[in-house]
Amino acid sequence: MMKPRVMSLVVFTAICGLLLAPGSLSVSIGWGSALIAIFCIALGAGASGALNMWYDADIDGAMARTSQRPIPKGVLPPRAALGFGMVMSGAAVWLLLVATNGVAAALLAFTIFFYLVIYTMWLKRSTPQNIVIGGAAGAFPPMVAYAAVTGTVTLDSALLFLIIFFWTPPHFWALALYKQTDYGRVGIPMMPNVKGAARTRTEILVYSLLLFGLTLLPWWTGLGGTLYGVAAVGLGAVFVGLAWRVFRSQAGDKPSDADAGALYAVRSGNQAARNLFAYSILYLFAIFGMLTVDHLLVMGA
């Protein structure tokens, strides 16, 4: 119910946001409050996932990728998922407020609201830009963690947000290229279903280039040093290279009658999109990991 695979990336970027905040954790909020902050962000992310499954129960059962979730399988009734998600959301926000500050708690509350109401209930079923705008929900965790330490939103925390925000479209559109039959069956207007595969491949490349530029900004602002800068260039070059292969491929041109249930299972012609999707997950871990290591060890932060 709490989407642990998604939560792992949320927790990791939140930990990075916590460690990238200025000052010593032991002095600013203490290690106890820092651990509670990460727990609250994870709990809020998991609660958002449960609420998403509650609202999307009608379409999850019709999609091969989501048909084995607890509600479509009949393991859990929708009302129980709703209650669980609401209670966990409230608990996460309240505990973060008590352990840290109002800015972090307000950002976490807004993140949960944004994911459930703005993205799940509105954008997801109404516009092919659903992932672009809705990606903000997944980009907030490092900003929430940063605010837990500082009580503010800064340029550096905004950069952490923007990196994830611009990473989200090529990540999800690569998946949508080889899962578009599923999305089309349930009426979700993903980019390949509405604008076509060729337009989607172009936008993947454009967003990948913008992402590449954004990942260099922490080097410019001083949040990261030379080690991070070199890593960002290398990792970004591979990302753009894979996006270029998607652009030059025919991924998504010939959707099958039924998509495979496995996340990485693709038919002939869609391998380039699958490869970008798989690499994009490792890429985000690596970018945030290298930025944090550089900030803490090399720069002596």
Secondary structure, DSSP 8 states (H G I E B T S, - for coil): ---HHHHHHHHHHHHHHHHHSSS-HHHHT-HHHHHHHHHHHHHHHHHHHHHHHHHTHHHHTTSTTTTTSHHHHTSS-HHHHHHHHHHHHHHHHHHHHHHS-HHHHHHHHHHHHIIIIIIIIIGGGT-TTHHHHHTHHHHSHHHHHHHHHHSS--HHHHHHHHHHHHHHHHHHHHHHHHSHHHHHHTT---HHHHH-HHHHHHHHHHHHHHHHHHHHHHHHHTSS-HHHHHHHHHHHHHHHHHHHHHHHS-TTSS--SS--SSTT---TT-HHHHHHHHHHHHHHHHHHHHHHHIIIIIS--
